[in-house]
Amino acid sequence: MTERAFWTEGEDRPSRWLITCDHATNRVPDWVGGGTLGIASDDMARHIAYDVGAAGLASRLAALMEAPAIFSDFSRLVIDPNRGEDDPTLLMRLYDGTVIPANKDADAGERERRLNRLHRPYHAALARLADRHPARCICAIHSFTPQLRGRPMRPWQVGILYSWQDVRLGPPMVQACREAGWITGENQPYDGHLEGDSIDRHALRHGRPNVLIEVRNDLIADESGQADWAARLAPVIRAALAGAGL
């Protein structure tokens, strides 16, 4: 496979917004285990390997908002770009009941190789795009599985995640989504603050307005769902920023 850590769309679009998709693909570079992590293809198609539907949603949302977008081009199981370099879950050895053989014995040298070839180039490009607009805002697009193995079904259609360090956009987004009639989690299904993650690194540390949107992946598994949710979310995101007077 061609070596590529990321791709971008619409770098010259005028919007303040930058749309990011940290878990866009399930690609495994050929220099990692010969292009396989040693798990079944069915597992590589699950949420453990990437955020199903998120890339298509992010692409459509960015086009509607006339915003640049950046996408990782490697599986989160190879190395997770939404984790800090010192995070213990950077290289997952077990995820939602699946053992990752190619990571089980990965040593410090292998971790550094993946950082240098994938994680760091992605974040360097994200930083470059973030710096291109003096009043940049960041919207991170993710998706979540309706149910983890052995756990209850998750009721939400959308989750709005934000850090307690910056509450300018998160709470208004939660309110707007609920007013639209969507079953919306506030810092659910995950907590909105994680030291060293992409939002922390590129938004919080620079004072940039931000929001992380999680959409349940069965709602955006195909192009129709992605287009539908992009059209729903774009005006809500715009209105939240305008309403906050930022």
Disulfide bonds with the S-S distance in Angstrom:
none
